[in-house]
Amino acid sequence: MATTSAAIKAIFAALPHIKKVGTKHLWFDFDEEADVLYISLERPQRATDTDILEDGIFLRLRDKKVVGITVTNISKKFKK
């Protein structure tokens, strides 16, 4: 797992991209046992569809709007 300093740097690096999403709130849930990060742009998501991207990333959609992102094997993606 990334060090606290590295994790903070990664979060700050992501902020400009997160701002582009145009949402006022983000919720993060991490399932350590499953090694999955859930990011919700709305709560409840009420997703009606899922787009599967490469490398274990799933976009949760309601109609054509992204309401959530699921990232599997999260610790491997941020390993040094």
C-alpha positions, 0 to 999 in steps of 0.5 A, a space after each residue: 500500500 502507498 505511504 501516506 505521503 504518496 497517497 496524499 500526492 496522488 489525491 492532490 494530483 487527481 483533484 483537477 480531474 475530479 473537479 472536471 466531473 462537475 459534482 459537489 460531493 464524492 463518496 469513497 468506500 474501500 473494501 480491503 478484503 476484496 481490494 475494491 474502491 467504490 467512488 460514488 458521484 451521487 448517493 444513492 447511485 441508482 445505476 441502471 447500467 455499467 460500462 466495463 473499461 480496461 484493467 478492472 475499472 467499471 463506470 456505473 451509469 444512470 442513463 448516460 450519466 456517470 454516477 459511480 466508479 468501481 476500481 478492482 485490485 486497487 492496491 496493485 494499481 497504486 503499488 510502487 
